[in-house]
Amino acid sequence: MKQLLSIVLLFVACIALPTASAKEAAGSKQIQAALDKWNETANRADLEGFMALFDDSDNVILAGSDRGEVYRGRKEIRAWLAQLFKHNRFSWDLSHSDIDANGNTAWAFVDGTMTVTEDTGAVKKVPYRFSGVLVKRGHDWKWRLFDGSIPAGE
């Protein structure tokens, strides 16, 4: 009986493992798609589209890379981004992304380069990394926390 129970448990584990891996892979693809949308929207300086990528909660936080750039709630984030998008477009190299999802919560870490295109046409590239927490709302992943930084010494 004990041996039969062990065999049944092993069988169930073998069935569940690929299913869990498949779900994780699907979640990672969805989050990567959310990162791509983040990138595309910032590169167009599309304020409305960019704001739609944030969770509706007033507890959402965006921390930029400069001193004092901590914005809490959609109203503060929108005001800061409106000023930023007036004269700049942004994109990030997303080729070095780490993603993990657990149910309706996920985190992402991107380590690479940020490209800033000014309205004058000037282009700057700087080392940049960001991390964030995303929450699933319906079929979409929304940013709940974004924290960006320029690595020290770079």
N, CA and C of each residue as an Amber inpcrd file, in Angstrom:
protein
   462
   0.8310000  -1.1950000   0.0000000   0.0000000   0.0000000   0.0000000
   0.8710000   1.2540000   0.0000000   1.9140000   1.2340000   0.8250000
   2.8050000   2.3760000   0.9210000   3.4990000   2.6140000  -0.4230000
   3.8740000   1.5290000  -1.0800000   4.5440000   1.6250000  -2.3750000
   3.5770000   2.1690000  -3.4330000   2.3380000   1.7450000  -3.3910000
   1.3350000   2.2310000  -4.3320000   1.1080000   3.7280000  -4.1450000
   1.0360000   4.1670000  -2.8980000   0.8570000   5.5880000  -2.6020000
   2.0430000   6.3890000  -3.1380000   3.2500000   5.8820000  -2.9760000
   4.4490000   6.5490000  -3.4870000   4.4000000   6.6730000  -5.0050000
   3.9670000   5.6270000  -5.6740000   3.8770000   5.6400000  -7.1320000
   2.8340000   6.6540000  -7.5820000   1.6970000   6.6980000  -6.9210000
   0.6440000   7.6580000  -7.2650000   1.1460000   9.0830000  -7.0680000
   1.8080000   9.3460000  -5.9440000   2.3370000  10.6940000  -5.6880000
   3.3790000  11.0850000  -6.7240000   4.2520000  10.1760000  -7.0980000
   5.2490000  10.4440000  -8.1250000   4.5780000  10.7440000  -9.4580000
   3.5610000   9.9860000  -9.7990000   2.8210000  10.1980000 -11.0400000
   2.1740000  11.5840000 -11.0560000   1.5230000  11.9510000  -9.9680000
   0.8740000  13.2680000  -9.8660000   1.9140000  14.3750000  -9.9760000
   3.0450000  14.2140000  -9.3260000   4.1100000  15.2180000  -9.3850000
   4.6240000  15.3700000 -10.8130000   4.7880000  14.2870000 -11.5180000
   5.2720000  14.3300000 -12.9020000   4.2830000  15.0390000 -13.8160000
   3.0100000  14.8850000 -13.5630000   1.9860000  15.5520000 -14.3640000
   1.9420000  17.0420000 -14.0260000   2.0140000  17.3710000 -12.7550000
   1.8810000  18.7570000 -12.3110000   3.0950000  19.6010000 -12.6780000
   4.2860000  19.0330000 -12.6720000   5.4960000  19.7940000 -12.9280000
   5.5000000  20.4410000 -14.3030000   5.2420000  19.7230000 -15.3820000
   5.2160000  20.3840000 -16.6880000   4.1290000  21.4520000 -16.7700000
   2.9890000  21.2110000 -16.1330000   1.9080000  22.1860000 -16.1410000
   2.3530000  23.4650000 -15.4480000   3.0070000  23.3520000 -14.2970000
   3.5000000  24.5250000 -13.5760000   4.5550000  25.2450000 -14.4050000
   5.4520000  24.4940000 -15.0350000   6.4840000  25.1040000 -15.8760000
   5.8610000  25.8180000 -17.0630000   4.8540000  25.2290000 -17.6490000
   4.1720000  25.8550000 -18.7860000   3.4960000  27.1520000 -18.3570000
   2.8800000  27.1470000 -17.1790000   2.2410000  28.3660000 -16.6650000
   3.2740000  29.4470000 -16.4000000   4.4160000  29.0650000 -15.8190000
   5.4790000  30.0340000 -15.5610000   6.0050000  30.6230000 -16.8630000
   6.2020000  29.7800000 -17.8720000   6.6850000  30.2500000 -19.1670000
   5.6720000  31.2050000 -19.8020000   4.4000000  30.8710000 -19.7150000
   3.3530000  31.7480000 -20.2620000   3.3350000  33.0720000 -19.5080000
   3.4640000  33.0210000 -18.1770000   3.5040000  34.2400000 -17.3710000
   4.6940000  35.1060000 -17.7410000   5.8600000  34.4930000 -17.9240000
   7.0540000  35.2410000 -18.3210000   6.8670000  35.9020000 -19.6760000
   6.2380000  35.2040000 -20.6170000   5.9850000  35.7870000 -21.9360000
   5.0430000  36.9790000 -21.8400000   4.0240000  36.8670000 -20.9900000
   3.0840000  37.9780000 -20.8140000   3.7790000  39.1830000 -20.1900000
   4.6510000  38.9280000 -19.2330000   5.3600000  40.0320000 -18.5810000
   6.3630000  40.6510000 -19.5490000   7.0340000  39.8140000 -20.3420000
   7.9460000  40.3510000 -21.3610000   7.1610000  41.2210000 -22.3440000
   5.9580000  40.8050000 -22.6910000   5.1100000  41.6190000 -23.5700000
   4.7550000  42.9460000 -22.8970000   4.5230000  42.9260000 -21.5810000
   4.2400000  44.1630000 -20.8440000   5.4670000  45.0760000 -20.8500000
   6.6620000  44.4960000 -20.7230000   7.8940000  45.2920000 -20.7950000
   8.0480000  45.9030000 -22.1890000   7.7650000  45.1200000 -23.2160000
   7.8510000  45.6240000 -24.5860000   6.8800000  46.7810000 -24.8040000
   5.6780000  46.6430000 -24.2650000   4.6730000  47.7180000 -24.3970000
   5.1340000  48.9720000 -23.6540000   5.7190000  48.7730000 -22.4670000
   6.2890000  49.8790000 -21.6760000   7.3120000  50.6290000 -22.5330000
   8.1830000  49.8800000 -23.1650000   9.2450000  50.4280000 -23.9930000
   8.6830000  51.1940000 -25.1920000   7.7580000  50.5720000 -25.8990000
   7.1680000  51.1840000 -27.0950000   6.4220000  52.4740000 -26.7480000
   5.6840000  52.4480000 -25.6520000   4.8790000  53.6040000 -25.2550000
   5.7740000  54.7620000 -24.8230000   6.8430000  54.4710000 -24.0840000
   7.7830000  55.5190000 -23.6630000   8.5390000  56.0780000 -24.8580000
   8.8160000  55.2450000 -25.8310000   9.5310000  55.6910000 -27.0230000
   8.6710000  56.6140000 -27.8890000   7.3550000  56.5230000 -27.7380000
   6.4420000  57.4410000 -28.4340000   6.0830000  58.6460000 -27.5600000
   6.5420000  58.6460000 -26.3020000   6.1670000  59.6840000 -25.3340000
   4.6450000  59.7990000 -25.2450000   3.9930000  58.6550000 -25.2400000
   2.5310000  58.5530000 -25.2040000   2.0730000  58.5330000 -23.7420000
   1.7670000  59.6960000 -23.1950000   1.4210000  59.8090000 -21.7830000
   0.2080000  58.9640000 -21.4190000  -0.8530000  59.0460000 -22.1930000
  -2.0610000  58.2860000 -21.8650000  -1.7980000  56.7810000 -21.9330000
  -1.1120000  56.3530000 -22.9740000  -0.7810000  54.9430000 -23.1050000
   0.1250000  54.4670000 -21.9900000   1.0710000  55.3070000 -21.5990000
   2.0000000  54.9490000 -20.5300000   1.2760000  54.8490000 -19.1910000
   0.3950000  55.7880000 -18.9270000  -0.3620000  55.7580000 -17.6660000
  -1.2690000  54.5350000 -17.6020000  -1.7500000  54.0660000 -18.7470000
  -2.6100000  52.8770000 -18.7770000  -1.8530000  51.6210000 -18.3610000
  -0.5280000  51.6850000 -18.3320000   0.2850000  50.5390000 -17.9460000
   0.4520000  50.4200000 -16.4370000   0.0030000  51.4440000 -15.6950000
   0.0870000  51.4220000 -14.2340000  -1.2030000  50.8870000 -13.6330000
  -1.0790000  50.2720000 -12.4780000  -2.2370000  49.7970000 -11.7310000
  -3.1010000  50.9970000 -11.3490000  -4.3850000  50.7800000 -11.1880000
  -5.3040000  51.8620000 -10.8230000  -5.1800000  52.2890000  -9.3690000
  -4.4350000  51.5790000  -8.5760000  -4.3050000  51.8690000  -7.1470000
  -3.6010000  53.2010000  -6.8990000  -4.0120000  53.8930000  -5.8540000
  -3.3000000  55.0990000  -5.4420000  -1.9910000  54.7570000  -4.7390000
  -1.7390000  53.4660000  -4.4970000  -0.5010000  53.0460000  -3.8340000
   0.6250000  52.7770000  -4.8240000   0.4200000  53.0370000  -6.1050000
   1.4490000  52.8200000  -7.1090000   2.5920000  53.8190000  -6.8830000
   3.8330000  53.3570000  -7.1020000   5.0110000  54.2080000  -6.8720000
   5.9350000  54.1260000  -8.0820000   6.4610000  55.2680000  -8.4810000
   7.4950000  55.3370000  -9.5020000   8.6650000  56.0860000  -8.8940000
   9.8330000  55.4580000  -8.8750000  11.0600000  56.1000000  -8.3910000
  12.0180000  56.1990000  -9.5640000  12.4070000  57.4200000  -9.9010000
  13.3580000  57.6320000 -10.9800000  14.7870000  57.5530000 -10.4620000
  15.7290000  57.8880000 -11.3110000  17.1330000  57.7250000 -10.9500000
  17.7400000  58.9560000 -10.2950000  17.0700000  60.1000000 -10.3310000
  17.6120000  61.3090000  -9.7020000  17.0740000  61.4920000  -8.2910000
  17.8490000  62.2000000  -7.4920000  17.4370000  62.5240000  -6.1260000
  16.0720000  63.2280000  -6.1630000  15.1880000  62.8180000  -5.3070000
  13.8650000  63.4380000  -5.2120000  12.8260000  62.8910000  -6.1800000
  13.2320000  62.0060000  -7.0690000  12.2770000  61.4600000  -8.0350000
  11.5580000  60.2440000  -7.4570000  10.6520000  60.5210000  -6.5400000
   9.7920000  59.4830000  -5.9870000   8.3730000  60.0200000  -6.0720000
   7.5470000  59.3290000  -6.8370000   6.1830000  59.7920000  -7.0850000
   5.2120000  58.7180000  -6.6500000   4.2860000  59.1180000  -5.8060000
   3.3080000  58.1830000  -5.2390000   1.9210000  58.5210000  -5.7650000
   1.2620000  57.5230000  -6.2880000  -0.0890000  57.7170000  -6.8030000
  -0.0780000  58.1620000  -8.2550000  -1.1450000  57.8640000  -8.9230000
  -1.2490000  58.1420000 -10.3470000  -1.1810000  59.6320000 -10.6640000
  -1.7230000  60.4670000  -9.7960000  -1.7230000  61.9090000 -10.0480000
  -0.2920000  62.4610000 -10.0740000   0.5210000  62.0930000  -9.0840000
   1.9150000  62.5560000  -9.0380000   2.7110000  62.0040000 -10.2180000
   2.5040000  60.7300000 -10.5150000   3.2330000  60.1100000 -11.6230000
   2.8770000  60.7930000 -12.9380000   1.5900000  61.0290000 -13.1600000
   1.1380000  61.6830000 -14.3970000   1.7530000  63.0810000 -14.5270000
   1.7590000  63.8530000 -13.4690000   2.3070000  65.2120000 -13.5340000
   3.7910000  65.1890000 -13.9040000   4.5490000  64.2810000 -13.2850000
   5.9780000  64.1980000 -13.5820000   6.2130000  63.7310000 -15.0110000
   5.5000000  62.6890000 -15.4240000   5.6800000  62.1650000 -16.7790000
   5.2570000  63.1730000 -17.8450000   4.2180000  63.9620000 -17.5710000
   3.7800000  64.9700000 -18.5400000   4.9210000  65.9420000 -18.8310000
   5.6390000  66.3650000 -17.7950000   6.7810000  67.2660000 -17.9800000
   7.9260000  66.5570000 -18.7070000   8.1720000  65.3340000 -18.3310000
   9.2720000  64.5610000 -18.9150000   9.0210000  64.2780000 -20.3910000
   7.8010000  63.8840000 -20.7360000   7.4770000  63.5280000 -22.1140000
   7.3350000  64.7460000 -23.0320000   7.2850000  65.9440000 -22.4740000
   7.2060000  67.1390000 -23.3230000   8.4270000  67.2560000 -24.2280000
   9.5870000  66.8470000 -23.7140000  10.8330000  67.0660000 -24.4420000
  11.6680000  65.8080000 -24.6480000  11.1820000  64.6490000 -24.1890000
  12.0020000  63.4400000 -24.2580000  11.1730000  62.2140000 -24.6070000
  11.8470000  61.2960000 -25.2930000  11.3290000  59.9490000 -25.5080000
  12.3730000  58.9960000 -24.9360000  11.9330000  57.8410000 -24.4940000
  12.8300000  56.9020000 -23.8280000  12.6650000  55.5050000 -24.4050000
  13.7460000  54.7450000 -24.3660000  13.6650000  53.3150000 -24.6540000
  14.7870000  52.6310000 -23.8900000  14.5890000  51.3560000 -23.6420000
  15.5510000  50.5770000 -22.8760000  15.9270000  49.3240000 -23.6410000
  17.1700000  48.9280000 -23.4810000  17.6210000  47.6460000 -23.9920000
  17.0600000  46.5930000 -23.0420000  16.1610000  45.7710000 -23.5290000
  15.4890000  44.7820000 -22.6870000  16.0960000  43.3890000 -22.8180000
  17.2680000  43.2970000 -23.4410000  17.8470000  41.9750000 -23.6900000
  18.3780000  41.2890000 -22.4330000  18.5690000  42.0290000 -21.3650000
  19.0300000  41.4420000 -20.0980000  17.9340000  41.5980000 -19.0530000
  16.8700000  40.8230000 -19.2150000  15.7060000  40.9010000 -18.3320000
  15.5720000  39.6200000 -17.5210000  15.3080000  39.7770000 -16.2390000
  14.9520000  38.6580000 -15.3770000  13.5060000  38.8760000 -14.9550000
  12.7140000  37.8270000 -15.0450000  11.2880000  37.9240000 -14.7700000
  10.8720000  36.7380000 -13.9190000   9.9840000  36.9980000 -12.9670000
   9.4110000  35.9070000 -12.1870000   7.9650000  36.2700000 -11.8530000
   7.0930000  35.2930000 -11.9470000   5.6790000  35.5090000 -11.6440000
   5.1970000  34.4400000 -10.6820000   4.2920000  34.8460000  -9.8150000
   3.6940000  33.9280000  -8.8580000   2.2270000  34.3160000  -8.7440000
   1.3990000  33.6510000  -9.5000000  -0.0320000  33.9790000  -9.4730000
  -0.2840000  35.3140000 -10.1400000  -0.8220000  36.2570000  -9.3700000
  -1.1830000  37.5670000  -9.9000000  -0.1640000  38.6480000  -9.5830000
   1.0290000  38.2430000  -9.1440000   2.0910000  39.1890000  -8.8410000
   3.3600000  38.7440000  -9.5520000   4.1180000  39.7180000 -10.0470000
   5.3600000  39.4070000 -10.7420000   6.3690000  40.5050000 -10.4650000
   7.6320000  40.1710000 -10.6950000   8.6740000  41.1910000 -10.6490000
   9.5250000  41.0600000 -11.8970000  10.1230000  42.1820000 -12.2690000
  11.0210000  42.2050000 -13.4170000  12.2440000  43.0240000 -13.0430000
  13.3960000  42.6150000 -13.5560000  14.6510000  43.3420000 -13.3830000
  15.3130000  43.4350000 -14.7480000  15.6430000  44.6570000 -15.1660000
  16.2790000  44.8900000 -16.4570000  17.5810000  45.6450000 -16.2130000
  18.6720000  45.1170000 -16.7750000  19.9880000  45.7340000 -16.6110000
  20.5540000  45.9760000 -17.9940000  20.6800000  47.2390000 -18.3730000
  21.1550000  47.5120000 -19.7250000  21.4060000  48.9790000 -19.9580000
  20.8820000  49.4720000 -21.0580000  21.1050000  50.8410000 -21.5020000
  19.7640000  51.5280000 -21.7290000  19.7060000  52.7940000 -21.3240000
  18.5370000  53.6150000 -21.6140000  18.9360000  54.6080000 -22.7010000
  18.0880000  54.7630000 -23.6960000  18.2980000  55.7500000 -24.7440000
  17.2850000  56.8630000 -24.5480000  17.7850000  58.0820000 -24.4540000
  16.9360000  59.2620000 -24.3140000  17.0530000  60.0570000 -25.6110000
  15.9150000  60.2840000 -26.2540000  15.8840000  61.0850000 -27.4700000
  15.1680000  62.3850000 -27.1340000  15.9120000  63.4810000 -27.2090000
  15.3420000  64.7990000 -26.8910000  14.5830000  65.3390000 -28.0890000
  13.6900000  66.3050000 -27.8320000  12.9140000  66.8700000 -28.9320000
  13.7910000  67.6190000 -29.9290000  15.0280000  67.9430000 -29.5580000
  15.9840000  68.5790000 -30.4770000  16.6070000  67.5670000 -31.4250000
  16.3850000  66.2880000 -31.1610000  16.9810000  65.2300000 -31.9620000
  18.2260000  64.6300000 -31.3300000  18.7280000  65.2630000 -30.2870000
  19.9100000  64.7430000 -29.5950000  19.5680000  63.4010000 -28.9340000
  20.5190000  62.4740000 -29.0000000  20.3240000  61.1360000 -28.4400000
  21.4220000  60.8780000 -27.4220000  21.0150000  60.4330000 -26.2260000
  21.9700000  60.0640000 -25.1730000  21.7090000  58.6190000 -24.7960000
  22.7790000  57.8760000 -24.5890000  22.6730000  56.5090000 -24.0850000
  23.4120000  56.4460000 -22.7620000  22.7320000  55.8990000 -21.7590000
  23.3450000  55.7810000 -20.4370000  23.0810000  54.3860000 -19.8720000
  24.0270000  53.8680000 -19.0840000  23.7470000  52.6030000 -18.3980000
  22.5390000  52.8140000 -17.4880000  21.6540000  51.8650000 -17.4620000
  20.4400000  52.0270000 -16.6660000  19.9250000  50.6570000 -16.2750000
  19.3880000  50.5940000 -15.0740000  18.7200000  49.3600000 -14.6530000
  17.4140000  49.7610000 -13.9740000  16.4500000  48.8910000 -14.1130000
  15.2030000  49.1300000 -13.3840000  14.6160000  47.8110000 -12.9370000
  13.8360000  47.9250000 -11.8960000  13.1050000  46.7670000 -11.3970000
  11.7010000  47.2320000 -11.0540000  10.8210000  46.2700000 -10.9680000
   9.4640000  46.6350000 -10.6540000   8.6190000  45.4500000 -10.2660000
   7.5010000  45.7960000  -9.6800000   6.4930000  44.8160000  -9.3070000
   5.2790000  45.0790000 -10.1780000   4.7680000  44.0120000 -10.7750000
   3.5760000  44.1130000 -11.6020000   2.4850000  43.2430000 -10.9970000
   1.2400000  43.6650000 -11.1930000   0.0960000  42.8900000 -10.7210000
  -0.8060000  42.5980000 -11.9210000  -1.4290000  41.4480000 -11.8900000
  -2.2950000  41.0630000 -12.9990000  -3.6970000  41.6080000 -12.7410000
  -4.1930000  42.3310000 -13.7250000  -5.5390000  42.8920000 -13.6790000
  -6.2600000  42.4170000 -14.9340000  -7.1670000  41.4660000 -14.7610000
  -7.8150000  40.8640000 -15.9290000  -6.7750000  40.0720000 -16.6960000
  -6.5580000  40.4460000 -17.9600000  -5.5590000  39.7690000 -18.7890000
  -4.2600000  40.5550000 -18.8880000  -4.1910000  41.7150000 -18.2370000
  -3.0380000  42.6030000 -18.3780000  -2.1890000  42.6400000 -17.1160000
  -0.8970000  42.8710000 -17.3010000   0.0370000  43.0920000 -16.2000000
   0.2530000  44.5890000 -16.0670000   0.0240000  45.1230000 -14.8640000
   0.1230000  46.5610000 -14.6020000   1.2410000  46.8220000 -13.5900000
   1.9280000  47.9320000 -13.7760000   3.0000000  48.3180000 -12.8590000
   2.4200000  48.8050000 -11.5360000   2.9410000  48.2640000 -10.4580000
   2.5650000  48.7160000  -9.1130000   3.7380000  49.4800000  -8.4900000
   4.9710000  49.0640000  -8.8830000   6.1850000  49.7230000  -8.4020000
   7.2100000  49.7080000  -9.5190000   7.7880000  50.8590000  -9.8150000
   8.8900000  50.9660000 -10.7560000  10.0140000  51.6870000 -10.0410000
  11.2230000  51.1390000 -10.1200000  12.3880000  51.7630000  -9.4970000
  13.5270000  51.7300000 -10.5040000  13.9190000  52.8870000 -10.9970000
  14.9940000  52.9800000 -11.9810000  16.2330000  53.6050000 -11.3800000
  17.3910000  53.2270000 -11.9110000  18.6390000  53.8030000 -11.3970000
  19.7400000  53.7540000 -12.4500000  20.6660000  54.6920000 -12.3100000
  21.8970000  54.6820000 -13.0820000  22.9390000  54.0840000 -12.1530000
  23.5450000  52.9560000 -12.5500000  24.5180000  52.3150000 -11.6630000
  25.6520000  53.2680000 -11.2720000  26.0480000  53.2480000 -10.0110000
  27.1280000  54.0970000  -9.5060000  28.4110000  53.7980000 -10.2700000
  29.1580000  54.8470000 -10.5400000  30.4340000  54.6910000 -11.2050000
  30.3330000  54.5240000 -12.7040000  29.1390000  54.6620000 -13.2410000
  28.9970000  54.4960000 -14.7040000  28.5200000  55.7800000 -15.3400000
